[in-house]
Amino acid sequence: ISFTLNDFDIATSSSTMIRDFNLVAVSDCTVNIDFESGASGWVNDEGASTCKTGTFVVGRPSKVTYRGVTTQVDGDHTTGNGKAFYTSPNSRTGTDDVDKGVCVATSEEYTIAVDSFVSIWYFYGEVVARNDVEDFFYLEMSTNKGASWIPFVHYNDETVNARWSEATTTVSAGTVSFRIRVSDGKNAGDLIEAGIDDIAICPFPKEVAAPKSQIPEEVAVAESKSIPSFDTSQLPLILLP
C-alpha cells in the first residue's frame, strides 16, 4: 500500500512527484489470502447452513446473467483468471445457485498482534427484489470466538448486480474470525450468488513525513517559519507629479 508525495508549484499550479512511500508491505500483514492454494481455513458451516444448493467452493467464478442482472462475476478478483471462494459454479442459469435456505461459511480464527485494518473483496448478486424477506447477504466478523457476530456488509431482499467490491473494517489486537451468509428464502424462487476473495489483515500504516529538504518553500509556514517584516519608515519618499 503506497501513497505519493507531491511538490505543488503555486506559480504554475503544477504538481511534481517527489517520492513514493510504501506504507504496508504484504509481508507485514497477519493474513493475506487469495484462495489460489485452496480454501485457506474457510469451511462450509454444515450446522448453520440450510440451503439445498449453492454451498461455497474454491474455483473460478463464471459470469451468470438473468433478466439483465448479473448474479455471478466473470473471474476472481486477484487476476481475473485465478480462484475465489464462492457459491458453486452453475451448470446452467438457475441451477446450483443458492436455493431453499441459507448457505454459511466461516474462516478460521486469526490472532492479531496489533490493531489492524481488514480488507475483503466480495460480490453479491440477486435478481428479484422484495419477493422473500428471507433473501439476504451478510459479511460478518467475531472477536469473541463466535459468541456474537458484527456485520460490516449487509444486503436485504433487493436487486443487486454482482461485481467485485471491497469491504473494509478495523479490528483491535486479539482474535478475529469471519463469516459469510447468503440466503435464498423458501417462500419464493430467486437467483442469488455470492463470493469472496483477497482477504488481508494488516497493521495500521506508520505516519511518514516528507524529508525536510524536500518540503517546498511555499509551505515553509508549516515548519513555523515566519514571514519577514519590513520597516516601511526606512523606504525613500517618492513624489509623483
Secondary structure, 3 states (H helix, E strand, C coil): CEEEEEEEECCCCEEEEEEEEECCCHHHCCEEECCCCCCCCCEECCCCCCCCECCCEEECCCCEEECCEEEECCCCCCCCCCCEEECCCCCCCCCCCCECEEEEEECCCEEECCCEEEEEEEEEEECCCCCCCCCEEEEEEECCCCCCCEEEEEECCCCECCCCEEEEEEECCEEEEEEEEEEECCCCCCCEEEEEEEEEEEECCCCCCCCHHHCCHHHHHHHCCCCCCCCHHHCCCCCCC
